[in-house]
Amino acid sequence: MNAIADRYATHDVGGIFLYTNEAHPGEYYPHLTSMEQKFRHARALRDILGVTRPILVDALDGACHRAYGSMPNMTWIFARSGIAVYKSDWTDHHSVANALDYLLDVVARRRAGERLAPFRVERLDYRERDLDAFYKGLERNGPKAVREFRAAVG
Amino acid sequence: MDDIELIARYNYDEFVPEKYRPWMNFDASPPLGSPAPDFPLWDLDGGQTRLSALWARYTYLVVEFGSFT
């Protein structure tokens, strides 16, 4: 997703990472109890995971996250007007790039004089699923996170 | 649910279905094509902004929600 942000920056597309809550609390990154801790975890996204996009932090009660459906790694795209134009319950860079290509083409078509009306569409997209990499990520949170995920999901 | 209980339940302390599943409400999330809800957010230095201030800067703003895991 960092590469997507870089690729589309010249098209006046911004990209941020919004830190929410720990989906898999463990010994090293436990559940959040204060904003100070929340900022500390959010900085680790930049310093350890290498997130290069601007990182924003939600309120401790997850007000924004909860209003948008509370999924652990969802992506939304907003137009400048504040209209949500894309939402996915999981993040996949292919899906996001595909949506941006389409949406930027809409901008170009409107500039060319086409009269366009919005409509809603549903589509099933597909994300890469790499359980080995996911478990490696869980290990960063601590053995508790690994153990609980195995028990809940397998 | 008061604020303290909400904070404790939202920031659940273990990944067990009875604690994380109640929060997964994507089907009830705001519809596309309508004005999106706005909220205060903070940058890593503690400076406050709003989601609306961010989407107003660009033709499109991509927001990835997530955590350390």
gemmi code that builds the backbone of each chain (N, CA, C; Angstrom):
import gemmi

chains = {
    "A": [
        ("MET", (0.820, -1.203, 0.000), (0.000, 0.000, 0.000), (0.862, 1.264, 0.000)),
        ("ASN", (2.092, 1.166, 0.553), (2.997, 2.318, 0.449), (3.291, 2.621, -1.016)),
        ("ALA", (3.528, 1.581, -1.797), (3.837, 1.764, -3.221), (2.642, 2.349, -3.971)),
        ("ILE", (1.441, 1.936, -3.590), (0.236, 2.503, -4.215), (0.183, 4.007, -3.950)),
        ("ALA", (0.462, 4.382, -2.707), (0.436, 5.814, -2.361), (1.457, 6.571, -3.206)),
        ("ASP", (2.639, 6.001, -3.368), (3.666, 6.668, -4.177), (3.238, 6.755, -5.637)),
        ("ARG", (2.657, 5.654, -6.140), (2.327, 5.590, -7.556), (1.257, 6.618, -7.940)),
        ("TYR", (0.297, 6.839, -7.029), (-0.838, 7.703, -7.382), (-0.705, 9.127, -6.844)),
        ("ALA", (0.392, 9.410, -6.165), (0.550, 10.755, -5.577), (0.518, 11.837, -6.644)),
        ("THR", (1.045, 11.562, -7.815), (1.068, 12.570, -8.876), (-0.310, 12.781, -9.498)),
        ("HIS", (-1.272, 11.933, -9.127), (-2.649, 12.095, -9.615), (-3.531, 12.755, -8.554)),
        ("ASP", (-2.899, 13.413, -7.607), (-3.628, 14.088, -6.525), (-4.434, 13.095, -5.676)),
        ("VAL", (-3.846, 11.927, -5.467), (-4.426, 10.917, -4.575), (-3.564, 10.862, -3.316)),
        ("GLY", (-4.197, 11.039, -2.159), (-3.494, 10.931, -0.890), (-3.708, 9.559, -0.285)),
        ("GLY", (-2.803, 9.171, 0.590), (-2.943, 7.881, 1.269), (-2.496, 7.998, 2.710)),
        ("ILE", (-3.323, 7.508, 3.619), (-2.944, 7.513, 5.032), (-3.177, 6.129, 5.623)),
        ("PHE", (-2.495, 5.863, 6.735), (-2.738, 4.656, 7.535), (-3.389, 5.134, 8.827)),
        ("LEU", (-4.532, 4.593, 9.141), (-5.256, 4.996, 10.350), (-5.132, 3.891, 11.396)),
        ("TYR", (-4.389, 4.188, 12.451), (-4.153, 3.189, 13.501), (-5.393, 3.079, 14.397)),
        ("THR", (-5.829, 1.839, 14.637), (-7.112, 1.617, 15.306), (-6.936, 0.971, 16.689)),
        ("ASN", (-6.961, -0.340, 16.738), (-6.746, -1.063, 17.996), (-5.930, -2.310, 17.666)),
        ("GLU", (-5.381, -2.937, 18.671), (-4.598, -4.142, 18.402), (-5.551, -5.313, 18.153)),
        ("ALA", (-5.539, -5.795, 16.913), (-6.422, -6.912, 16.575), (-5.983, -8.190, 17.295)),
        ("HIS", (-4.678, -8.326, 17.514), (-4.125, -9.540, 18.127), (-3.185, -9.142, 19.266)),
        ("PRO", (-3.753, -8.696, 20.371), (-2.884, -8.246, 21.469), (-2.011, -9.381, 21.996)),
        ("GLY", (-0.760, -9.047, 22.244), (0.178, -10.046, 22.770), (1.044, -9.420, 23.848)),
        ("GLU", (2.054, -10.175, 24.274), (2.903, -9.711, 25.362), (3.667, -8.440, 24.986)),
        ("TYR", (4.053, -8.320, 23.699), (4.900, -7.185, 23.294), (4.065, -5.987, 22.852)),
        ("TYR", (2.917, -6.247, 22.305), (1.985, -5.184, 21.903), (0.604, -5.527, 22.469)),
        ("PRO", (0.415, -5.232, 23.753), (-0.840, -5.621, 24.409), (-2.003, -4.707, 24.017)),
        ("HIS", (-3.182, -5.052, 24.506), (-4.364, -4.230, 24.236), (-4.137, -2.816, 24.770)),
        ("LEU", (-4.818, -1.857, 24.150), (-4.573, -0.451, 24.456), (-5.361, -0.006, 25.682)),
        ("THR", (-4.683, 0.772, 26.519), (-5.359, 1.318, 27.705), (-5.174, 2.827, 27.828)),
        ("SER", (-4.384, 3.433, 26.946), (-4.174, 4.882, 27.026), (-3.796, 5.410, 25.645)),
        ("MET", (-3.965, 6.704, 25.450), (-3.560, 7.311, 24.183), (-2.038, 7.319, 24.050)),
        ("GLU", (-1.333, 7.458, 25.167), (0.132, 7.436, 25.099), (0.604, 6.117, 24.506)),
        ("GLN", (0.012, 5.030, 24.985), (0.359, 3.707, 24.455), (-0.054, 3.597, 22.995)),
        ("LYS", (-1.204, 4.175, 22.663), (-1.694, 4.099, 21.284), (-0.722, 4.815, 20.340)),
        ("PHE", (-0.225, 5.972, 20.741), (0.771, 6.677, 19.920), (2.054, 5.850, 19.794)),
        ("ARG", (2.435, 5.183, 20.873), (3.663, 4.369, 20.853), (3.519, 3.228, 19.839)),
        ("HIS", (2.400, 2.552, 19.871), (2.166, 1.460, 18.911), (2.120, 2.007, 17.481)),
        ("ALA", (1.490, 3.172, 17.322), (1.368, 3.755, 15.981), (2.751, 4.123, 15.430)),
        ("ARG", (3.630, 4.604, 16.291), (4.992, 4.922, 15.826), (5.726, 3.659, 15.395)),
        ("ALA", (5.412, 2.544, 16.026), (6.059, 1.281, 15.639), (5.673, 0.881, 14.220)),
        ("LEU", (4.502, 1.282, 13.782), (4.121, 1.020, 12.383), (5.133, 1.661, 11.441)),
        ("ARG", (5.538, 2.867, 11.777), (6.509, 3.596, 10.958), (7.923, 3.028, 11.165)),
        ("ASP", (8.291, 2.839, 12.432), (9.693, 2.531, 12.748), (10.036, 1.066, 12.553)),
        ("ILE", (9.076, 0.169, 12.726), (9.369, -1.269, 12.635), (8.771, -1.879, 11.371)),
        ("LEU", (7.535, -1.533, 11.062), (6.888, -2.129, 9.880), (7.147, -1.345, 8.606)),
        ("GLY", (7.664, -0.125, 8.733), (8.044, 0.619, 7.535), (6.901, 1.277, 6.795)),
        ("VAL", (5.845, 1.619, 7.507), (4.764, 2.376, 6.862), (5.292, 3.775, 6.551)),
        ("THR", (5.259, 4.143, 5.288), (5.806, 5.453, 4.880), (4.706, 6.485, 4.667)),
        ("ARG", (3.464, 6.031, 4.623), (2.367, 6.997, 4.496), (2.171, 7.735, 5.817)),
        ("PRO", (1.544, 8.897, 5.794), (1.200, 9.540, 7.065), (0.350, 8.603, 7.916)),
        ("ILE", (0.712, 8.506, 9.186), (-0.036, 7.651, 10.113), (-0.878, 8.548, 11.009)),
        ("LEU", (-2.159, 8.283, 11.042), (-3.075, 9.009, 11.916), (-3.577, 8.046, 12.979)),
        ("VAL", (-3.986, 8.586, 14.096), (-4.413, 7.773, 15.233), (-5.868, 8.112, 15.556)),
        ("ASP", (-6.663, 7.075, 15.717), (-8.070, 7.234, 16.089), (-8.170, 7.477, 17.601)),
        ("ALA", (-9.345, 7.891, 18.060), (-9.581, 8.048, 19.498), (-9.452, 6.691, 20.195)),
        ("LEU", (-9.240, 6.721, 21.500), (-9.036, 5.473, 22.247), (-10.278, 4.576, 22.191)),
        ("ASP", (-11.446, 5.164, 22.056), (-12.660, 4.346, 21.967), (-12.971, 3.917, 20.528)),
        ("GLY", (-12.061, 4.234, 19.590), (-12.238, 3.785, 18.207), (-13.443, 4.405, 17.523)),
        ("ALA", (-13.756, 5.642, 17.819), (-14.983, 6.257, 17.292), (-15.041, 6.193, 15.768)),
        ("CYS", (-13.945, 6.545, 15.117), (-13.933, 6.539, 13.647), (-13.966, 5.094, 13.131)),
        ("HIS", (-13.123, 4.256, 13.682), (-13.046, 2.856, 13.256), (-14.406, 2.181, 13.390)),
        ("ARG", (-15.047, 2.391, 14.526), (-16.344, 1.749, 14.760), (-17.405, 2.252, 13.794)),
        ("ALA", (-17.364, 3.550, 13.483), (-18.378, 4.115, 12.581), (-18.267, 3.542, 11.170)),
        ("TYR", (-17.064, 3.103, 10.812), (-16.850, 2.581, 9.457), (-16.871, 1.058, 9.402)),
        ("GLY", (-17.221, 0.413, 10.499), (-17.417, -1.026, 10.451), (-16.430, -1.867, 11.227)),
        ("SER", (-15.400, -1.229, 11.785), (-14.472, -1.893, 12.732), (-13.721, -3.095, 12.183)),
        ("MET", (-13.624, -3.245, 10.871), (-12.850, -4.384, 10.376), (-11.360, -4.124, 10.636)),
        ("PRO", (-10.586, -5.187, 10.872), (-9.200, -4.973, 11.306), (-8.292, -4.368, 10.245)),
        ("ASN", (-8.560, -4.617, 8.979), (-7.670, -4.053, 7.949), (-8.484, -3.728, 6.697)),
        ("MET", (-9.412, -2.796, 6.869), (-10.252, -2.393, 5.733), (-9.669, -1.156, 5.064)),
        ("THR", (-10.131, -0.889, 3.845), (-9.723, 0.323, 3.131), (-10.951, 1.043, 2.592)),
        ("TRP", (-10.925, 2.353, 2.762), (-11.970, 3.232, 2.222), (-11.296, 4.269, 1.337)),
        ("ILE", (-12.002, 4.707, 0.299), (-11.540, 5.827, -0.517), (-12.626, 6.902, -0.478)),
        ("PHE", (-12.189, 8.137, -0.202), (-13.094, 9.276, -0.126), (-12.763, 10.265, -1.233)),
        ("ALA", (-13.814, 10.843, -1.816), (-13.622, 11.950, -2.744), (-13.448, 13.241, -1.943)),
        ("ARG", (-12.937, 14.268, -2.603), (-12.686, 15.544, -1.930), (-13.960, 16.099, -1.273)),
        ("SER", (-15.091, 15.761, -1.846), (-16.370, 16.259, -1.322), (-16.789, 15.573, -0.022)),
        ("GLY", (-16.085, 14.522, 0.372), (-16.476, 13.786, 1.571), (-17.418, 12.636, 1.297)),
        ("ILE", (-17.571, 12.307, 0.037), (-18.382, 11.148, -0.338), (-17.469, 9.923, -0.373)),
        ("ALA", (-17.900, 8.857, 0.293), (-17.146, 7.603, 0.207), (-17.442, 6.943, -1.141)),
        ("VAL", (-16.386, 6.584, -1.880), (-16.570, 6.043, -3.235), (-16.088, 4.598, -3.356)),
        ("TYR", (-15.437, 4.084, -2.338), (-14.955, 2.691, -2.374), (-14.792, 2.245, -0.935)),
        ("LYS", (-15.186, 1.007, -0.665), (-14.904, 0.427, 0.639), (-14.686, -1.057, 0.461)),
        ("SER", (-13.728, -1.572, 1.208), (-13.473, -3.012, 1.146), (-13.228, -3.502, 2.562)),
        ("ASP", (-13.769, -4.662, 2.864), (-13.653, -5.140, 4.245), (-12.274, -5.726, 4.538)),
        ("TRP", (-11.451, -5.829, 3.499), (-10.054, -6.206, 3.696), (-9.221, -5.373, 2.732)),
        ("THR", (-7.939, -5.228, 2.995), (-7.091, -4.395, 2.146), (-6.297, -5.257, 1.185)),
        ("ASP", (-6.412, -4.921, -0.100), (-5.599, -5.579, -1.114), (-5.163, -4.523, -2.111)),
        ("HIS", (-3.875, -4.425, -2.347), (-3.383, -3.314, -3.165), (-3.838, -3.435, -4.608)),
        ("HIS", (-4.045, -4.659, -5.109), (-4.561, -4.803, -6.472), (-5.970, -4.192, -6.576)),
        ("SER", (-6.783, -4.481, -5.586), (-8.152, -3.977, -5.581), (-8.164, -2.452, -5.491)),
        ("VAL", (-7.321, -1.908, -4.623), (-7.273, -0.448, -4.455), (-6.777, 0.219, -5.739)),
        ("ALA", (-5.739, -0.340, -6.347), (-5.214, 0.236, -7.596), (-6.279, 0.186, -8.691)),
        ("ASN", (-6.983, -0.932, -8.759), (-8.038, -1.076, -9.748), (-9.122, -0.009, -9.552)),
        ("ALA", (-9.483, 0.228, -8.307), (-10.505, 1.242, -8.009), (-9.998, 2.638, -8.365)),
        ("LEU", (-8.758, 2.920, -8.017), (-8.217, 4.253, -8.313), (-8.130, 4.494, -9.820)),
        ("ASP", (-7.710, 3.482, -10.561), (-7.658, 3.636, -12.026), (-9.040, 3.995, -12.563)),
        ("TYR", (-10.049, 3.290, -12.063), (-11.412, 3.553, -12.523), (-11.849, 4.959, -12.128)),
        ("LEU", (-11.631, 5.318, -10.860), (-12.096, 6.614, -10.362), (-11.379, 7.778, -11.046)),
        ("LEU", (-10.090, 7.632, -11.295), (-9.357, 8.701, -11.985), (-9.816, 8.830, -13.430)),
        ("ASP", (-10.217, 7.714, -14.012), (-10.768, 7.767, -15.367), (-12.100, 8.512, -15.373)),
        ("VAL", (-12.879, 8.357, -14.306), (-14.131, 9.115, -14.189), (-13.837, 10.616, -14.198)),
        ("VAL", (-12.798, 11.022, -13.451), (-12.408, 12.443, -13.421), (-12.050, 12.911, -14.832)),
        ("ALA", (-11.272, 12.108, -15.544), (-10.848, 12.476, -16.902), (-12.037, 12.557, -17.850)),
        ("ARG", (-12.952, 11.606, -17.722), (-14.124, 11.605, -18.608), (-14.997, 12.829, -18.344)),
        ("ARG", (-15.138, 13.193, -17.084), (-15.937, 14.392, -16.762), (-15.251, 15.641, -17.326)),
        ("ARG", (-13.948, 15.690, -17.212), (-13.224, 16.855, -17.751), (-13.379, 16.937, -19.269)),
        ("ALA", (-13.549, 15.769, -19.873), (-13.723, 15.729, -21.333), (-15.164, 16.033, -21.737)),
        ("GLY", (-16.029, 16.242, -20.753), (-17.385, 16.664, -21.080), (-18.456, 15.594, -20.958)),
        ("GLU", (-18.057, 14.367, -20.586), (-19.081, 13.319, -20.422), (-19.952, 13.634, -19.210)),
        ("ARG", (-21.230, 13.369, -19.341), (-22.146, 13.535, -18.206), (-22.327, 12.168, -17.564)),
        ("LEU", (-21.922, 12.060, -16.316), (-21.900, 10.759, -15.639), (-22.723, 10.818, -14.362)),
        ("ALA", (-23.455, 9.773, -14.106), (-24.239, 9.659, -12.870), (-23.713, 8.477, -12.064)),
        ("PRO", (-23.601, 8.625, -10.740), (-23.069, 7.515, -9.930), (-24.090, 6.397, -9.741)),
        ("PHE", (-23.575, 5.207, -9.555), (-24.404, 4.079, -9.147), (-23.540, 3.185, -8.265)),
        ("ARG", (-24.202, 2.326, -7.509), (-23.452, 1.430, -6.618), (-23.262, 0.079, -7.290)),
        ("VAL", (-22.118, -0.538, -7.038), (-21.838, -1.861, -7.572), (-21.208, -2.701, -6.464)),
        ("GLU", (-21.537, -3.968, -6.433), (-20.843, -4.885, -5.527), (-20.010, -5.838, -6.360)),
        ("ARG", (-18.853, -6.228, -5.851), (-17.969, -7.121, -6.586), (-17.159, -7.904, -5.565)),
        ("LEU", (-16.891, -9.141, -5.862), (-16.059, -9.939, -4.968), (-14.622, -9.873, -5.460)),
        ("ASP", (-13.756, -9.244, -4.676), (-12.342, -9.178, -5.036), (-11.562, -10.262, -4.283)),
        ("TYR", (-10.316, -10.422, -4.654), (-9.504, -11.512, -4.089), (-8.181, -10.958, -3.589)),
        ("ARG", (-7.838, -11.338, -2.363), (-6.589, -10.860, -1.767), (-5.603, -12.005, -1.645)),
        ("GLU", (-4.335, -11.628, -1.590), (-3.313, -12.644, -1.366), (-3.448, -13.157, 0.067)),
        ("ARG", (-3.282, -14.458, 0.242), (-3.396, -15.047, 1.578), (-2.121, -15.820, 1.860)),
        ("ASP", (-1.297, -15.275, 2.718), (-0.012, -15.883, 3.055), (0.011, -16.104, 4.567)),
        ("LEU", (-0.443, -17.298, 4.971), (-0.548, -17.567, 6.408), (0.813, -17.590, 7.095)),
        ("ASP", (1.849, -18.072, 6.383), (3.185, -18.097, 6.993), (3.632, -16.680, 7.357)),
        ("ALA", (3.451, -15.765, 6.415), (3.841, -14.371, 6.679), (2.983, -13.778, 7.791)),
        ("PHE", (1.695, -14.161, 7.788), (0.809, -13.622, 8.818), (1.258, -14.096, 10.201)),
        ("TYR", (1.602, -15.374, 10.310), (2.061, -15.879, 11.613), (3.365, -15.216, 12.041)),
        ("LYS", (4.231, -14.925, 11.076), (5.464, -14.202, 11.421), (5.123, -12.835, 11.998)),
        ("GLY", (4.121, -12.187, 11.413), (3.670, -10.907, 11.945), (3.102, -11.035, 13.347)),
        ("LEU", (2.342, -12.096, 13.567), (1.779, -12.319, 14.901), (2.875, -12.498, 15.948)),
        ("GLU", (3.970, -13.156, 15.535), (5.067, -13.399, 16.483), (5.649, -12.101, 17.020)),
        ("ARG", (5.551, -11.029, 16.225), (6.045, -9.738, 16.710), (5.234, -9.269, 17.913)),
        ("ASN", (3.979, -9.683, 17.978), (3.133, -9.273, 19.105), (3.363, -10.140, 20.340)),
        ("GLY", (3.897, -11.342, 20.115), (4.169, -12.227, 21.244), (3.452, -13.557, 21.107)),
        ("PRO", (3.889, -14.586, 21.850), (3.327, -15.927, 21.744), (1.823, -15.988, 22.034)),
        ("LYS", (1.348, -15.112, 22.897), (-0.092, -15.089, 23.211), (-0.910, -14.820, 21.941)),
        ("ALA", (-0.438, -13.876, 21.119), (-1.166, -13.542, 19.885), (-1.214, -14.739, 18.945)),
        ("VAL", (-0.106, -15.461, 18.856), (-0.045, -16.643, 17.991), (-0.998, -17.719, 18.521)),
        ("ARG", (-0.914, -17.955, 19.807), (-1.731, -19.003, 20.438), (-3.234, -18.714, 20.270)),
        ("GLU", (-3.609, -17.482, 20.481), (-5.042, -17.144, 20.398), (-5.552, -17.216, 18.955)),
        ("PHE", (-4.703, -16.815, 18.002), (-5.148, -16.888, 16.609), (-5.312, -18.341, 16.178)),
        ("ARG", (-4.350, -19.194, 16.582), (-4.467, -20.621, 16.247), (-5.746, -21.203, 16.817)),
        ("ALA", (-6.050, -20.836, 18.050), (-7.238, -21.378, 18.709), (-8.524, -20.884, 18.050)),
        ("ALA", (-8.511, -19.621, 17.585), (-9.743, -19.031, 17.046), (-9.959, -19.394, 15.581)),
        ("VAL", (-8.870, -19.457, 14.831), (-8.995, -19.612, 13.375), (-8.363, -20.899, 12.863)),
        ("GLY", (-7.273, -21.295, 13.464), (-6.623, -22.525, 13.033), (-5.441, -22.282, 12.122)),
    ],
    "B": [
        ("MET", (-23.671, 1.201, 27.845), (-22.225, 1.019, 28.038), (-21.572, 2.398, 28.257)),
        ("ASP", (-20.903, 2.590, 29.382), (-20.252, 3.885, 29.597), (-18.912, 3.928, 28.871)),
        ("ASP", (-18.270, 5.111, 28.901), (-17.051, 5.306, 28.120), (-15.943, 4.340, 28.525)),
        ("ILE", (-15.808, 4.114, 29.817), (-14.721, 3.245, 30.299), (-14.950, 1.810, 29.835)),
        ("GLU", (-16.203, 1.357, 29.924), (-16.502, -0.005, 29.477), (-16.324, -0.129, 27.960)),
        ("LEU", (-16.749, 0.917, 27.235), (-16.592, 0.910, 25.774), (-15.117, 0.815, 25.390)),
        ("ILE", (-14.283, 1.611, 26.024), (-12.846, 1.591, 25.720), (-12.267, 0.209, 26.020)),
        ("ALA", (-12.676, -0.374, 27.131), (-12.150, -1.689, 27.514), (-12.619, -2.776, 26.544)),
        ("ARG", (-13.862, -2.696, 26.127), (-14.382, -3.754, 25.237), (-13.862, -3.595, 23.812)),
        ("TYR", (-13.754, -2.335, 23.361), (-13.227, -2.103, 22.006), (-11.757, -2.536, 21.932)),
        ("ASN", (-10.996, -2.195, 22.956), (-9.587, -2.598, 23.004), (-9.483, -3.937, 23.736)),
        ("TYR", (-10.097, -4.953, 23.156), (-10.179, -6.249, 23.812), (-8.775, -6.802, 24.097)),
        ("ASP", (-8.707, -7.583, 25.186), (-7.394, -8.034, 25.652), (-7.011, -9.420, 25.150)),
        ("GLU", (-7.927, -10.091, 24.480), (-7.577, -11.387, 23.899), (-8.402, -11.616, 22.631)),
        ("PHE", (-7.755, -12.282, 21.675), (-8.398, -12.542, 20.388), (-9.235, -13.807, 20.498)),
        ("VAL", (-10.413, -13.644, 21.035), (-11.367, -14.750, 21.133), (-12.661, -14.260, 20.495)),
        ("PRO", (-13.390, -15.156, 19.815), (-14.546, -14.714, 19.021), (-15.543, -13.862, 19.785)),
        ("GLU", (-15.803, -14.202, 21.045), (-16.815, -13.426, 21.768), (-16.362, -11.994, 22.038)),
        ("LYS", (-15.063, -11.728, 21.900), (-14.569, -10.363, 22.136), (-14.352, -9.584, 20.848)),
        ("TYR", (-13.942, -10.260, 19.739), (-13.676, -9.475, 18.528), (-14.838, -9.465, 17.537)),
        ("ARG", (-15.633, -10.524, 17.528), (-16.697, -10.578, 16.511), (-17.743, -9.470, 16.645)),
        ("PRO", (-18.133, -9.074, 17.870), (-19.157, -8.031, 17.966), (-18.764, -6.714, 17.303)),
        ("TRP", (-17.461, -6.501, 17.096), (-17.023, -5.226, 16.513), (-16.986, -5.271, 14.992)),
        ("MET", (-17.106, -6.428, 14.402), (-16.956, -6.538, 12.943), (-18.306, -6.281, 12.280)),
        ("ASN", (-18.557, -5.016, 11.981), (-19.883, -4.598, 11.506), (-19.820, -3.951, 10.129)),
        ("PHE", (-19.052, -4.516, 9.245), (-18.872, -3.889, 7.929), (-20.195, -3.781, 7.167)),
        ("ASP", (-21.063, -4.767, 7.327), (-22.344, -4.738, 6.604), (-23.216, -3.557, 7.028)),
        ("ALA", (-22.947, -3.024, 8.209), (-23.723, -1.870, 8.687), (-22.954, -0.561, 8.510)),
        ("SER", (-21.865, -0.602, 7.766), (-21.044, 0.614, 7.597), (-21.753, 1.588, 6.659)),
        ("PRO", (-21.322, 2.850, 6.658), (-22.000, 3.865, 5.834), (-22.020, 3.480, 4.356)),
        ("PRO", (-23.119, 3.789, 3.676), (-23.208, 3.441, 2.252), (-22.331, 4.344, 1.399)),
        ("LEU", (-21.869, 3.810, 0.287), (-21.135, 4.625, -0.675), (-22.094, 5.629, -1.311)),
        ("GLY", (-21.538, 6.755, -1.721), (-22.345, 7.752, -2.406), (-23.018, 8.745, -1.489)),
        ("SER", (-22.835, 8.584, -0.199), (-23.440, 9.497, 0.768), (-22.330, 10.220, 1.532)),
        ("PRO", (-22.644, 11.368, 2.122), (-21.626, 12.059, 2.930), (-21.109, 11.143, 4.034)),
        ("ALA", (-19.814, 11.036, 4.128), (-19.201, 10.109, 5.088), (-19.098, 10.771, 6.459)),
        ("PRO", (-19.206, 9.997, 7.523), (-19.065, 10.575, 8.856), (-17.641, 11.078, 9.106)),
        ("ASP", (-17.562, 12.141, 9.859), (-16.283, 12.809, 10.108), (-15.881, 12.630, 11.573)),
        ("PHE", (-14.604, 12.513, 11.813), (-14.110, 12.283, 13.184), (-12.781, 12.990, 13.397)),
        ("PRO", (-12.479, 13.352, 14.637), (-11.137, 13.866, 14.929), (-10.123, 12.727, 14.878)),
        ("LEU", (-8.938, 13.055, 14.400), (-7.818, 12.115, 14.359), (-6.573, 12.852, 14.827)),
        ("TRP", (-5.535, 12.100, 15.161), (-4.308, 12.706, 15.670), (-3.118, 12.203, 14.873)),
        ("ASP", (-2.158, 13.123, 14.615), (-0.923, 12.672, 13.972), (0.031, 12.139, 15.036)),
        ("LEU", (1.167, 11.638, 14.615), (2.073, 10.968, 15.558), (2.706, 11.932, 16.568)),
        ("ASP", (2.616, 13.225, 16.280), (3.111, 14.211, 17.243), (2.016, 14.675, 18.194)),
        ("GLY", (0.828, 14.117, 18.046), (-0.273, 14.482, 18.923), (-1.119, 15.630, 18.401)),
        ("GLY", (-0.772, 16.150, 17.231), (-1.562, 17.228, 16.651), (-2.910, 16.716, 16.169)),
        ("GLN", (-3.955, 17.483, 16.464), (-5.299, 17.028, 16.104), (-5.705, 17.553, 14.731)),
        ("THR", (-6.342, 16.703, 13.967), (-6.921, 17.092, 12.694), (-8.271, 16.407, 12.591)),
        ("ARG", (-8.844, 16.392, 11.412), (-10.105, 15.690, 11.201), (-10.005, 14.894, 9.907)),
        ("LEU", (-10.751, 13.825, 9.839), (-10.787, 13.043, 8.605), (-11.220, 13.942, 7.439)),
        ("SER", (-12.162, 14.844, 7.679), (-12.651, 15.728, 6.614), (-11.554, 16.672, 6.120)),
        ("ALA", (-10.661, 17.076, 7.009), (-9.562, 17.954, 6.589), (-8.604, 17.203, 5.680)),
        ("LEU", (-8.512, 15.904, 5.879), (-7.609, 15.088, 5.058), (-8.228, 14.812, 3.695)),
        ("TRP", (-9.503, 14.432, 3.667), (-10.079, 14.114, 2.348), (-10.235, 15.384, 1.511)),
        ("ALA", (-10.307, 16.552, 2.160), (-10.466, 17.808, 1.417), (-9.196, 18.216, 0.674)),
        ("ARG", (-8.074, 17.573, 0.993), (-6.804, 17.956, 0.368), (-6.582, 17.337, -1.001)),
        ("TYR", (-7.333, 16.298, -1.316), (-7.005, 15.495, -2.500), (-8.246, 15.241, -3.367)),
        ("THR", (-7.987, 14.889, -4.610), (-9.090, 14.406, -5.448), (-9.671, 13.148, -4.811)),
        ("TYR", (-8.788, 12.236, -4.402), (-9.213, 11.041, -3.654), (-8.241, 10.797, -2.500)),
        ("LEU", (-8.785, 10.318, -1.400), (-7.966, 9.946, -0.246), (-8.193, 8.469, 0.060)),
        ("VAL", (-7.112, 7.697, 0.079), (-7.174, 6.278, 0.425), (-6.848, 6.132, 1.914)),
        ("VAL", (-7.750, 5.516, 2.661), (-7.553, 5.331, 4.099), (-7.500, 3.840, 4.404)),
        ("GLU", (-6.324, 3.384, 4.822), (-6.190, 1.995, 5.276), (-6.281, 1.979, 6.791)),
        ("PHE", (-7.237, 1.239, 7.307), (-7.389, 1.068, 8.754), (-6.585, -0.163, 9.176)),
        ("GLY", (-5.893, -0.070, 10.305), (-5.166, -1.254, 10.741), (-4.441, -1.040, 12.050)),
        ("SER", (-3.685, -2.068, 12.421), (-2.944, -2.014, 13.674), (-1.566, -2.606, 13.439)),
        ("PHE", (-0.833, -2.841, 14.520), (0.525, -3.339, 14.377), (0.533, -4.745, 13.789)),
        ("THR", (-0.473, -5.534, 14.109), (-0.528, -6.900, 13.587), (-1.148, -6.926, 12.200)),
    ],
}
model = gemmi.Model(1)
for chain_id, residues in chains.items():
    chain = gemmi.Chain(chain_id)
    for i, (resn, *xyz) in enumerate(residues, 1):
        res = gemmi.Residue()
        res.name, res.seqid = resn, gemmi.SeqId(i, " ")
        for name, pos in zip(("N", "CA", "C"), xyz):
            atom = gemmi.Atom()
            atom.name, atom.element = name, gemmi.Element(name[0])
            atom.pos, atom.b_iso = gemmi.Position(*pos), 0.0
            res.add_atom(atom)
        chain.add_residue(res)
    model.add_chain(chain)
structure = gemmi.Structure()
structure.add_model(model)
structure.setup_entities()
